Amino acid sequence: MAVLIASDLAKDISGTPLLRGVSLKLERRDRLTIAGRNGAGKTTLLRMLAGETSIDGGELVFAKGTKVALHDQRPPRDRDITLREYVQSANKDLIAQEERLQSLEQAMATGDETVFDEYARVQTAFDAAGGYTWRERATQTIHGLGFTDEALDRQLSTFSGGQLTRASLARALAGTPDLLLLDEPTNHLDIESLEWLEKTLLDLDAAIVLVAHDRWFLETVGTAVLEVEAGRTRFFPGTWAQWRKEAAAREMALGRAIDKQQKEIERMERFVERFRAKATKAKQAQSRVKALNKMERIERDPRDKEALSFEFAKPERTGRVIFELEDGKVTIGDKTLLEHAELWLERGEHVTLVGANGTGKTTLIETLAGERELAGGKLRSGHNLKVGYLSQHGDTLSQGGARTVLEATIKQTGLTPNKARALLGRFLFSGEDAEKELSGLSGGERQRVSLAILVSSGANVLILDEPTNHLDLESREALEDALSGFEGAVLLITHDRALLDAVGTRTVALEDQRLHSYIGGWPEYVRVREERKAAPPKAKAAAPAPKAKSEPPSNGNGQPKVSKNAKKRLQALEREIEQAEAALAKLEEELAAPDAWDTPDRSAKNTERHTAAKRAVEEAYARWEAASA
């Protein structure tokens, strides 16, 4: 029997149609993913199914006794209770049954035999719902989403916004619903919690409707897709990847059909134009006019908005080594996050940094980006670095007193207003959108502005902390394409495993206050991690962490083997590079004068000088790299 049947649902917002003709049927253990861009009405549809938002048309029918649970991004209203109490409050029916059983037991203890039958009925229902183990299951759910035992009896008012969102998800799961509605359940989860959530949802005996931007998660969990586009919906039975292939094929077929029809229309119009004045052809021309008027034109479905697409410019060349962290110590307050950390990043490498929430990933890259001081050890930077840093908080846009998107872009890029507008247009801020107040931007809009500023920076090293935060699927895929094609070095933190898989060429894991480097991207790291878990304890202790190919040879204590003479040679070559780059910069300043190119002879001579200076820089780098190797 179906858990839910929705027929021709409609919803208006301020009199404007948002959703029309939404129909679906959900059986137990169906996992329906809702696809659509930000603002398409996905969250509104979830709240309609949960009964929290009115329906302006159509009908919703639930199976008798269906228990519905909704998790969305709104924090809990009651902050004066503990995490344990909040999560357990999802089982009010079980709490009531427990209290009734206690009351009946007291009656039976006094010799009242009239309550025996009721006690048996309540006990049977209570056991069927999980019995006295439900509290233990609720606690396991809290642990699975990354909370420790110490957090159980803390007041909700002491938690951050991200922690409250996870608490809301724990409450929805702990309530054992028949219909589970999830809006962005992957937000604020580290990868370990994400994997736990995937397994839990696959095992859950309930119908699930979910909205998420994590493609890996959608593919793992989903069994069907409801596509929402410009208020219309289309149901597809199959996985997320199968739907994407079908949608792409449909778009290609539609494009061919439109082209074919357009050519036929053009032929008919040419005939009409040519022969309508000729008596012998007038009848045929008139029949074609009627055919044109009756023809049903093939059109593409209306789109909600333009999709994001961008790329990074070809970066300037850097030295071979970008960063070299030796015996590093990273702290925050009195807490030590990393000790004896070793990290290398080379030119062109795309390295992903993974680890559980709270282990220090963000603090580490803030240190590498120059935003924090290193608490201990040495951090060396290579030559000719131009670092572009994208914080997960997006808190730099208002620097310099900027109020609007355009002002922030001009202040942080130095572009003229016209060029800044052209840049913003590529990131979906066209026309009046460029004048939006920063204070009124959504999370996704703030992230797109930050990406626009990053792209214009000309950085040859990108340090990115959760760059997909608040981005819709199309924007995530645009970012993935741009990073995959970037020729400079990348150090990336993200919980989006599809992005990790597409971009990363080496994985650095923050484990037990140490950094461990693994050759390959996310799938290779997962394979090594699972093999390590499956290994016997002794074998696990003896197995060294795989070294990345790019790491210098070790002398046994984690330090690279470099002789004193080699160090001196490298230092001398580094000075040569600095001198060659300074000479090139001085020459380019001289050649900026108009009279440097006023005659053919002078132009030719100065072109030779500039070519020679650039060659000197390249040769200096080549000598340094040969010595480094």
KESEFI-812042 format. One line per 3 residues: number of its first residue (from 0); for each residue x, y, z of C-alpha. Coordinates in pm, 1 decimal, always signed. Example, Ala and Ser with C-alpha at 12.3 -4.5 7.8 and 13.67 -1.06 7.14 Angstrom:
BEGIN
0) +1230.0:-450.0:+780.0  +1367.0:-106.0:+714.0;
! end
This chain:
BEGIN
0) +0.0:+0.0:+0.0  +119.8:+347.6:-85.8  +240.8:+565.8:+202.2;
3) +152.2:+883.1:+10.1  -34.1:+979.2:-307.6  -13.0:+1340.7:-430.1;
6) -244.1:+1445.9:-715.4  -206.6:+1765.7:-921.8  -64.9:+1977.7:-635.3;
9) -41.1:+2353.0:-688.7  +120.5:+2632.4:-489.1  +123.4:+3011.6:-534.2;
12) +355.5:+3260.0:-367.0  +206.3:+3610.2:-334.3  -33.9:+3527.5:-617.0;
15) +242.3:+3406.7:-850.8  +239.7:+3038.3:-951.6  +533.9:+2846.9:-804.8;
18) +430.1:+2481.9:-857.2  +169.9:+2331.5:-1088.1  +53.1:+1974.9:-1151.5;
21) +278.1:+1796.3:-901.7  +176.2:+1429.2:-884.6  +361.9:+1139.8:-722.9;
24) +308.9:+809.6:-543.9  +540.1:+681.2:-270.4  +568.7:+323.6:-148.5;
27) +756.0:+223.3:+165.1  +1133.7:+208.4:+96.3  +1105.8:+442.3:-203.9;
30) +1379.0:+710.5:-199.1  +1265.1:+1003.8:-413.5  +1517.9:+1279.5:-482.5;
33) +1387.7:+1619.7:-593.3  +1599.8:+1791.0:-859.3  +1583.8:+2158.6:-942.9;
36) +1774.7:+2482.1:-913.9  +1768.8:+2705.9:-608.8  +1431.5:+2881.8:-590.2;
39) +1249.1:+2621.2:-797.7  +1022.6:+2529.5:-504.0  +1186.9:+2213.3:-369.5;
42) +1177.6:+2316.2:-1.4  +822.8:+2447.7:-40.3  +713.7:+2111.4:-181.9;
45) +865.6:+1927.5:+116.4  +677.6:+2155.2:+357.8  +355.9:+2097.3:+163.4;
48) +401.6:+1721.1:+204.3  +470.7:+1772.8:+576.5  +155.1:+1981.5:+622.6;
51) +355.2:+2288.7:+727.2  +262.1:+2489.1:+415.8  -83.6:+2517.3:+265.3;
54) -175.8:+2361.2:-68.3  -346.4:+2587.5:-322.4  -471.3:+2305.3:-541.5;
57) -476.2:+1927.4:-575.5  -497.7:+1657.5:-311.2  -271.1:+1473.5:-64.6;
60) -370.5:+1126.5:+61.7  -171.9:+943.6:+332.3  -201.0:+582.5:+444.8;
63) -380.3:+549.4:+778.5  -152.7:+618.1:+1075.1  +135.4:+751.1:+864.2;
66) +397.6:+921.9:+1081.7  +570.3:+1208.7:+897.2  +900.9:+1370.2:+997.4;
69) +1054.1:+1678.5:+830.7  +1413.8:+1792.2:+861.9  +1495.2:+2130.6:+711.9;
72) +1743.9:+2409.8:+774.9  +1537.5:+2589.1:+1040.5  +1694.9:+2560.5:+1388.8;
75) +1494.2:+2418.0:+1682.0  +1261.6:+2670.3:+1846.1  +1312.5:+2546.1:+2203.2;
78) +1674.2:+2608.8:+2308.6  +1626.3:+2551.5:+2684.4  +1637.7:+2171.4:+2667.4;
81) +1930.2:+1933.7:+2628.2  +2033.5:+1764.1:+2305.7  +1921.3:+1428.3:+2446.4;
84) +1577.1:+1564.8:+2541.3  +1531.5:+1734.9:+2204.1  +1613.3:+1424.7:+1998.5;
87) +1405.5:+1193.4:+2219.9  +1106.3:+1429.0:+2192.6  +1047.7:+1288.8:+1841.7;
90) +907.0:+976.3:+2013.9  +623.1:+1133.5:+2211.3  +401.8:+832.7:+2131.5;
93) +654.5:+593.0:+2285.4  +699.9:+816.3:+2589.1  +320.7:+822.4:+2635.7;
96) +304.8:+442.0:+2605.1  +579.8:+403.2:+2864.4  +393.4:+629.3:+3105.5;
99) +68.0:+439.9:+3046.2  +238.8:+105.1:+3108.5  +379.3:+236.3:+3439.1;
102) +32.8:+355.3:+3539.2  -122.7:+19.5:+3451.4  +149.7:-167.1:+3638.9;
105) +72.4:+34.2:+3951.3  -298.9:-50.0:+3913.2  -223.6:-419.3:+3874.4;
108) -2.4:-410.4:+4184.1  -307.8:-303.7:+4388.4  -504.9:-603.3:+4259.4;
111) -706.7:-428.6:+3984.3  -762.2:-708.7:+3729.9  -972.5:-494.4:+3495.1;
114) -660.4:-336.9:+3339.6  -493.2:-665.7:+3235.6  -631.0:-659.8:+2879.9;
117) -536.4:-294.7:+2824.8  -187.2:-358.9:+2960.6  -140.4:-645.3:+2713.2;
120) -255.9:-426.4:+2421.5  -30.5:-134.0:+2515.3  +267.4:-366.1:+2580.2;
123) +222.6:-532.7:+2239.3  +206.8:-196.0:+2060.3  +507.3:-69.2:+2256.1;
126) +715.7:-377.7:+2172.4  +620.0:-350.6:+1803.9  +748.8:+7.3:+1799.8;
129) +1086.6:-96.8:+1937.2  +1022.4:-132.2:+2307.0  +1262.8:-5.6:+2567.8;
132) +1557.8:+3.7:+2322.2  +1433.1:+320.9:+2152.5  +1640.7:+550.1:+2375.9;
135) +1955.3:+356.3:+2293.5  +1876.5:+385.3:+1920.8  +1825.8:+761.0:+1958.9;
138) +2166.3:+792.2:+2127.4  +2329.1:+588.1:+1849.2  +2175.2:+828.0:+1596.2;
141) +2321.2:+1126.1:+1781.5  +2665.1:+959.9:+1782.3  +2635.7:+872.1:+1412.5;
144) +2591.4:+1241.2:+1327.4  +2914.0:+1336.2:+1500.8  +2811.9:+1427.9:+1856.5;
147) +3007.1:+1297.3:+2156.3  +2869.9:+1173.4:+2489.8  +2968.5:+1506.5:+2645.4;
150) +2723.5:+1684.9:+2413.7  +2419.2:+1480.4:+2515.3  +2329.6:+1683.0:+2823.8;
153) +2431.2:+2026.5:+2693.7  +2160.2:+2287.4:+2639.9  +2072.3:+2349.7:+2274.8;
156) +2144.3:+2718.2:+2334.4  +2516.6:+2631.4:+2361.9  +2542.4:+2478.4:+2013.1;
159) +2638.1:+2647.9:+1684.5  +2401.1:+2680.5:+1391.0  +2558.4:+2385.7:+1211.2;
162) +2532.9:+2168.4:+1521.7  +2165.7:+2261.2:+1563.7  +2102.4:+2153.8:+1203.8;
165) +2258.5:+1815.8:+1279.9  +2045.9:+1792.1:+1596.5  +1733.9:+1849.8:+1385.9;
168) +1839.7:+1568.4:+1152.9  +1901.7:+1335.9:+1450.4  +1552.3:+1409.4:+1583.7;
171) +1389.5:+1333.8:+1246.7  +1574.6:+1001.9:+1216.7  +1519.1:+898.6:+1578.5;
174) +1141.7:+933.3:+1543.3  +1121.4:+623.1:+1316.9  +877.7:+787.7:+1072.7;
177) +686.9:+618.3:+792.1  +758.4:+916.3:+564.6  +1088.7:+1101.5:+609.9;
180) +1130.8:+1440.4:+439.4  +1489.9:+1568.9:+426.1  +1597.5:+1915.2:+308.6;
183) +1975.6:+1935.4:+262.0  +2056.2:+1665.9:+519.6  +2424.1:+1659.3:+415.0;
186) +2491.4:+2019.0:+525.6  +2738.6:+2048.2:+816.3  +2826.2:+1676.9:+807.7;
189) +3182.5:+1553.7:+775.3  +3250.0:+1261.5:+543.8  +3235.9:+1001.2:+821.3;
192) +2888.4:+1121.6:+923.9  +2781.4:+1135.8:+558.4  +2873.3:+772.3:+510.0;
195) +2686.9:+679.0:+828.8  +2379.0:+868.9:+708.4  +2385.7:+694.1:+370.0;
198) +2390.2:+350.6:+532.6  +2114.3:+449.4:+777.4  +1884.9:+575.9:+500.7;
201) +1943.0:+264.9:+288.8  +1842.3:+45.6:+584.1  +1546.2:+257.0:+701.0;
204) +1202.2:+96.7:+659.0  +1028.1:+415.1:+542.2  +953.4:+621.3:+232.7;
207) +1201.4:+907.3:+190.1  +1181.6:+1231.4:-7.1  +1502.7:+1432.1:-8.8;
210) +1655.9:+1748.8:-146.5  +2036.1:+1764.0:-156.4  +2323.1:+1908.1:-360.7;
213) +2568.3:+1625.9:-282.1  +2578.8:+1422.7:-604.7  +2757.0:+1125.7:-447.2;
216) +2489.8:+1109.9:-175.5  +2203.4:+1139.7:-426.2  +2341.4:+858.1:-638.9;
219) +2395.9:+631.7:-337.3  +2052.8:+679.2:-178.1  +1803.7:+772.1:-451.5;
222) +1577.7:+528.9:-638.8  +1375.3:+786.5:-837.3  +1390.9:+1155.8:-932.5;
225) +1123.5:+1424.5:-941.3  +1252.2:+1703.5:-1165.3  +1119.7:+2053.2:-1085.7;
228) +1178.1:+2313.4:-1356.0  +993.5:+2644.7:-1397.8  +700.9:+2522.5:-1187.0;
231) +656.3:+2198.4:-1379.3  +754.3:+1850.7:-1262.2  +864.2:+1532.8:-1438.2;
234) +899.3:+1192.8:-1266.9  +1185.8:+959.8:-1356.4  +1215.9:+604.7:-1211.7;
237) +1583.9:+532.7:-1165.3  +1901.8:+655.6:-998.6  +2038.0:+1008.1:-1005.6;
240) +2304.4:+923.5:-1266.4  +2050.2:+750.4:-1490.1  +1825.1:+1056.1:-1471.6;
243) +2113.9:+1285.6:-1565.5  +2189.2:+1073.5:-1872.4  +1821.6:+1066.7:-1970.0;
246) +1788.3:+1443.7:-1923.0  +2096.5:+1507.9:-2138.1  +1969.9:+1273.8:-2410.9;
249) +1626.7:+1438.6:-2396.3  +1784.0:+1781.7:-2435.3  +1987.9:+1667.2:-2736.4;
252) +1686.8:+1502.7:-2901.2  +1476.6:+1812.5:-2837.8  +1744.7:+2028.9:-2994.1;
255) +1749.0:+1811.7:-3307.1  +1368.5:+1817.2:-3328.3  +1361.1:+2196.4:-3293.9;
258) +1626.8:+2233.9:-3566.0  +1436.9:+2000.9:-3797.8  +1106.5:+2180.0:-3746.7;
261) +1269.4:+2521.9:-3789.0  +1416.2:+2419.7:-4126.4  +1073.9:+2293.0:-4238.7;
264) +912.8:+2621.6:-4131.5  +1174.1:+2819.6:-4322.7  +1112.2:+2614.9:-4639.1;
267) +735.2:+2668.0:-4611.8  +776.8:+3040.5:-4548.9  +1007.4:+3078.2:-4849.8;
270) +749.2:+2902.0:-5069.6  +468.4:+3124.2:-4945.4  +672.7:+3442.5:-4991.7;
273) +778.1:+3342.8:-5341.7  +447.8:+3215.2:-5484.3  +161.2:+3386.9:-5302.5;
276) +140.1:+3653.1:-5577.8  +131.4:+3397.0:-5864.4  -213.9:+3280.7:-5965.3;
279) -93.3:+2928.1:-6050.5  +65.8:+2878.5:-5708.4  -161.7:+3092.8:-5487.9;
282) -373.3:+2798.4:-5372.3  -68.0:+2595.0:-5269.8  +80.7:+2897.9:-5095.2;
285) -241.5:+2955.7:-4903.2  -250.0:+2589.9:-4788.8  +102.6:+2627.0:-4652.4;
288) +0.5:+2943.5:-4465.5  -277.7:+2745.1:-4298.2  -34.9:+2462.7:-4219.8;
291) +209.0:+2710.4:-4063.0  -65.9:+2860.7:-3848.0  -179.7:+2518.4:-3726.2;
294) +169.8:+2382.6:-3664.0  +242.7:+2319.7:-3295.7  +583.3:+2470.5:-3238.4;
297) +835.9:+2256.5:-3048.3  +988.4:+2461.4:-2768.0  +1232.2:+2399.0:-2488.0;
300) +1095.9:+2388.4:-2137.1  +1118.8:+2729.4:-1971.5  +1429.3:+2758.9:-1757.9;
303) +1434.9:+2914.3:-1414.7  +1755.8:+3102.3:-1483.9  +2084.3:+3093.0:-1671.1;
306) +2339.9:+2833.3:-1559.9  +2679.7:+2927.7:-1419.8  +2987.4:+2863.6:-1636.6;
309) +3339.8:+2997.8:-1590.1  +3709.1:+2910.4:-1607.9  +4036.5:+3025.9:-1457.2;
312) +4291.3:+3203.7:-1674.1  +4626.8:+3036.9:-1747.4  +4833.9:+3105.7:-1432.9;
315) +5185.6:+3244.6:-1417.0  +5459.9:+2989.3:-1365.2  +5573.1:+2920.5:-1008.7;
318) +5868.2:+2732.5:-865.4  +5837.9:+2355.7:-830.4  +5764.8:+2367.1:-457.3;
321) +5464.6:+2576.5:-351.2  +5461.1:+2510.1:+25.0  +5684.2:+2303.9:+248.1;
324) +5571.1:+2257.7:+607.7  +5833.8:+2104.3:+836.2  +5759.1:+1980.4:+1190.3;
327) +5454.5:+2207.3:+1192.8  +5242.8:+2276.2:+1497.2  +4895.3:+2426.4:+1461.5;
330) +4691.3:+2541.4:+1760.2  +4368.8:+2727.0:+1828.8  +4357.0:+2884.6:+2171.1;
333) +4506.5:+2635.2:+2417.3  +4413.7:+2335.8:+2200.3  +4676.0:+2166.8:+1982.0;
336) +4529.8:+2050.9:+1652.3  +4844.6:+1936.2:+1470.7  +5193.1:+1837.7:+1580.7;
339) +5503.7:+1737.1:+1383.2  +5308.7:+1797.8:+1062.1  +5484.3:+1750.3:+727.8;
342) +5322.8:+1878.5:+409.0  +5445.5:+1944.9:+56.6  +5252.6:+2102.5:-230.2;
345) +5410.3:+2117.1:-573.4  +5340.7:+2317.5:-887.9  +5030.6:+2188.8:-1068.5;
348) +4929.3:+1947.1:-791.7  +4563.2:+1927.3:-691.7  +4566.1:+1809.9:-329.7;
351) +4254.2:+1745.2:-122.4  +4262.9:+1774.5:+257.2  +4021.7:+1544.2:+442.8;
354) +3944.9:+1474.7:+807.1  +3662.2:+1482.1:+1060.0  +3501.1:+1810.1:+1165.6;
357) +3700.2:+1987.3:+1434.5  +4034.3:+1824.1:+1356.0  +4192.0:+2147.2:+1228.5;
360) +4164.2:+2143.9:+849.0  +4041.9:+2503.3:+825.2  +4297.8:+2627.1:+1079.8;
363) +4576.3:+2458.9:+881.3  +4488.2:+2615.6:+548.8  +4434.6:+2954.4:+712.2;
366) +4795.1:+2919.9:+830.0  +4915.0:+2826.4:+479.8  +4721.2:+3121.1:+334.7;
369) +4890.4:+3361.5:+577.8  +4576.4:+3425.0:+781.9  +4723.8:+3270.4:+1102.3;
372) +5065.2:+3230.9:+1261.3  +5227.9:+2888.4:+1276.0  +5256.8:+2777.8:+1639.4;
375) +5574.6:+2580.8:+1574.2  +5795.7:+2443.1:+1299.4  +5888.5:+2598.2:+966.7;
378) +5677.7:+2696.0:+666.4  +5863.8:+2776.5:+345.0  +5695.4:+2919.9:+35.4;
381) +5812.3:+2888.7:-322.7  +5881.0:+3158.3:-578.0  +5637.1:+3376.8:-767.2;
384) +5331.6:+3262.1:-570.1  +5003.9:+3445.3:-601.6  +4768.8:+3277.5:-356.8;
387) +4392.1:+3294.5:-396.5  +4215.2:+3199.9:-72.7  +3843.9:+3125.0:-51.2;
390) +3715.0:+3105.2:+306.8  +3410.4:+2891.1:+383.7  +3263.0:+3181.9:+579.6;
393) +3256.1:+3435.3:+292.7  +3315.9:+3709.8:+548.6  +3547.6:+3932.4:+344.4;
396) +3297.0:+4082.1:+100.5  +3214.9:+4383.3:+320.9  +3577.9:+4484.2:+361.6;
399) +3643.5:+4848.5:+283.5  +3284.8:+4944.9:+358.6  +3136.3:+4783.2:+46.1;
402) +2755.8:+4769.1:+54.2  +2664.0:+4615.0:-280.9  +2785.3:+4328.0:-497.5;
405) +2934.2:+4572.0:-748.5  +3113.2:+4779.3:-482.1  +3265.5:+4468.6:-322.5;
408) +3386.0:+4344.0:-661.4  +3543.7:+4677.1:-757.4  +3716.5:+4719.2:-419.8;
411) +3861.6:+4368.1:-414.4  +3958.7:+4335.4:-781.4  +4052.1:+4691.0:-880.0;
414) +3844.8:+4656.2:-1197.2  +3660.7:+4946.2:-1358.2  +3281.8:+4945.8:-1306.0;
417) +3218.8:+4823.1:-1661.8  +3469.5:+4538.5:-1634.6  +3339.0:+4447.8:-1289.3;
420) +2984.7:+4428.3:-1431.0  +3108.1:+4206.1:-1715.0  +3276.4:+3975.3:-1462.3;
423) +2966.1:+3960.6:-1241.3  +2749.1:+3882.3:-1543.9  +2944.5:+3557.6:-1588.0;
426) +2848.1:+3470.1:-1231.1  +2475.0:+3536.7:-1283.2  +2468.4:+3895.7:-1152.3;
429) +2343.6:+4079.1:-1459.8  +2189.6:+4425.5:-1471.9  +2025.1:+4528.0:-1145.7;
432) +2147.2:+4211.7:-970.3  +2493.2:+4369.3:-953.5  +2345.8:+4641.7:-729.1;
435) +2210.1:+4394.7:-472.0  +2287.5:+4476.0:-109.7  +2543.1:+4237.8:+40.5;
438) +2334.5:+4210.3:+355.6  +2044.2:+4063.9:+157.0  +2236.5:+3798.9:-36.8;
441) +2166.5:+3430.4:+6.5  +2450.5:+3193.2:+91.4  +2475.1:+3077.1:-268.8;
444) +2486.5:+3434.6:-400.4  +2765.9:+3529.4:-157.9  +2962.9:+3225.5:-271.5;
447) +2923.3:+3320.8:-637.7  +3051.7:+3674.2:-567.7  +3351.6:+3527.0:-384.3;
450) +3421.1:+3295.4:-678.4  +3403.5:+3587.7:-922.3  +3662.1:+3779.1:-717.9;
453) +3882.1:+3468.5:-697.8  +3871.3:+3411.2:-1075.2  +3971.4:+3772.6:-1145.2;
456) +4265.3:+3756.0:-901.5  +4495.3:+3575.4:-1145.0  +4607.4:+3343.5:-862.7;
459) +4840.9:+3057.2:-950.4  +4775.3:+2878.5:-619.2  +4417.6:+2819.4:-499.5;
462) +4340.2:+2741.4:-135.2  +3971.1:+2660.2:-105.6  +3772.2:+2584.5:+210.8;
465) +3433.3:+2427.4:+134.5  +3385.0:+2615.4:-196.2  +3059.7:+2430.3:-273.2;
468) +2879.7:+2562.9:+37.0  +2529.3:+2685.3:-60.6  +2590.0:+2624.0:-433.7;
471) +2327.1:+2442.8:-638.3  +2417.1:+2139.7:-848.1  +2477.8:+2329.6:-1171.8;
474) +2710.9:+2572.0:-993.6  +2897.2:+2286.2:-825.4  +2953.3:+2122.5:-1161.0;
477) +3072.3:+2453.5:-1309.8  +3322.7:+2485.7:-1023.2  +3431.2:+2125.4:-1075.0;
480) +3498.9:+2189.9:-1445.1  +3690.5:+2510.1:-1369.4  +3911.4:+2348.4:-1103.3;
483) +3976.1:+2038.6:-1314.7  +4103.9:+2262.3:-1594.2  +4313.1:+2489.4:-1368.3;
486) +4684.9:+2447.4:-1442.0  +4808.3:+2590.7:-1112.1  +4825.4:+2424.8:-769.7;
489) +4511.9:+2357.6:-564.6  +4467.3:+2276.2:-195.5  +4102.4:+2188.4:-138.9;
492) +3881.6:+2112.7:+160.9  +3534.4:+1986.6:+76.0  +3278.5:+1731.8:+191.9;
495) +3150.0:+1700.8:-166.3  +3293.2:+1360.3:-259.7  +3209.0:+1408.4:-627.4;
498) +3432.7:+1718.1:-626.4  +3705.1:+1529.8:-435.6  +3688.3:+1252.8:-694.8;
501) +3698.3:+1487.1:-995.0  +3968.2:+1731.2:-879.2  +4205.8:+1557.6:-638.1;
504) +4528.2:+1391.7:-754.0  +4663.9:+1335.6:-401.8  +4482.8:+1308.7:-68.3;
507) +4618.9:+1437.9:+263.0  +4425.3:+1309.1:+563.2  +4434.1:+1475.5:+904.2;
510) +4435.4:+1178.7:+1141.9  +4539.5:+1164.5:+1509.3  +4689.2:+1516.0:+1498.5;
513) +4914.3:+1415.0:+1208.2  +4906.7:+1461.2:+832.0  +4918.5:+1142.8:+621.8;
516) +4962.6:+1162.2:+244.9  +4800.6:+909.1:+9.8  +4873.6:+866.7:-359.0;
519) +4567.6:+925.1:-575.7  +4229.1:+1086.5:-528.0  +3929.7:+1010.3:-309.3;
522) +3851.6:+653.3:-434.2  +4212.0:+543.9:-376.2  +4208.9:+692.8:-26.6;
525) +3881.7:+513.3:+57.2  +4029.4:+182.5:-64.5  +4338.6:+222.3:+156.5;
528) +4122.6:+330.3:+451.1  +3894.7:+27.2:+419.4  +4189.5:-209.5:+381.5;
531) +4342.2:-63.7:+696.7  +4015.7:-111.5:+888.2  +3989.5:-472.4:+773.8;
534) +4351.8:-557.4:+860.6  +4430.7:-743.9:+1185.7  +4550.4:-514.8:+1468.4;
537) +4917.8:-615.6:+1435.2  +4921.4:-574.6:+1058.6  +4744.7:-241.5:+1096.3;
540) +5010.0:-114.8:+1337.4  +5292.9:-231.8:+1111.8  +5158.3:-90.1:+786.7;
543) +5304.9:+251.8:+708.9  +5088.6:+516.9:+551.3  +5146.3:+521.4:+173.2;
546) +5368.8:+806.5:+70.1  +5278.3:+1042.2:-208.0  +5515.1:+1035.6:-504.1;
549) +5569.8:+1407.1:-473.0  +5711.1:+1394.0:-120.8  +6089.3:+1428.3:-90.0;
552) +6284.8:+1118.3:+18.4  +6298.5:+1075.4:+394.4  +6599.2:+1023.6:+618.4;
555) +6389.8:+835.0:+873.4  +6254.9:+1122.5:+1082.4  +6026.5:+1274.6:+819.0;
558) +6285.9:+1532.3:+705.0  +6394.8:+1548.6:+337.6  +6750.0:+1434.3:+262.1;
561) +6938.0:+1745.1:+152.3  +7313.8:+1793.7:+197.2  +7460.5:+2124.7:+315.5;
564) +7623.6:+2189.2:-21.5  +7295.4:+2119.5:-198.5  +7116.0:+2364.6:+31.3;
567) +7374.0:+2633.6:-46.5  +7340.6:+2564.7:-416.3  +6959.9:+2596.2:-395.9;
570) +6986.5:+2921.2:-202.1  +7221.8:+3063.5:-466.7  +6983.9:+2962.0:-745.3;
573) +6693.0:+3118.0:-557.6  +6883.5:+3447.7:-548.8  +6941.9:+3414.6:-924.2;
576) +6567.3:+3375.7:-978.5  +6494.1:+3682.6:-766.9  +6751.2:+3887.2:-960.8;
579) +6618.8:+3768.6:-1299.2  +6257.8:+3847.1:-1201.2  +6359.2:+4191.2:-1070.6;
582) +6543.5:+4266.5:-1396.4  +6237.7:+4159.7:-1598.7  +6006.2:+4376.1:-1388.3;
585) +6235.5:+4678.6:-1425.8  +6255.9:+4629.6:-1803.4  +5876.2:+4595.7:-1836.3;
588) +5834.8:+4920.7:-1643.4  +6077.3:+5089.4:-1884.2  +5901.8:+4947.5:-2190.9;
591) +5565.3:+5078.8:-2067.9  +5668.6:+5425.4:-2190.3  +5517.0:+5516.3:-2533.0;
594) +5849.5:+5628.1:-2679.6  +5994.7:+5278.3:-2630.4  +5806.8:+5172.6:-2945.2;
597) +5813.0:+5490.7:-3155.5  +6041.4:+5357.0:-3433.1  +6069.2:+5013.2:-3599.8;
600) +6434.9:+4976.1:-3495.1  +6362.2:+5059.9:-3131.8  +6058.5:+4826.8:-3125.1;
603) +6265.5:+4537.6:-3261.5  +6549.1:+4600.1:-3015.1  +6315.4:+4625.0:-2717.1;
606) +6130.8:+4309.9:-2822.5  +6465.0:+4124.1:-2820.1  +6550.2:+4264.8:-2476.8;
609) +6214.0:+4157.4:-2333.6  +6243.2:+3807.4:-2484.4  +6593.4:+3767.1:-2340.9;
612) +6482.1:+3880.8:-1993.3  +6191.9:+3633.5:-1992.6  +6426.6:+3358.1:-2110.9;
615) +6665.1:+3439.2:-1824.3  +6382.5:+3389.0:-1572.9  +6280.3:+3055.8:-1730.8;
618) +6640.1:+2930.3:-1735.6  +6689.7:+3029.7:-1370.7  +6380.4:+2832.8:-1275.6;
621) +6499.0:+2533.3:-1481.4  +6839.2:+2529.2:-1307.0  +6670.0:+2554.4:-964.5;
624) +6428.9:+2270.8:-1045.7  +6711.0:+2046.1:-1170.4  +6900.6:+2107.6:-846.8;
627) +6586.0:+2050.5:-637.9  +6524.9:+1714.9:-803.9;
! end
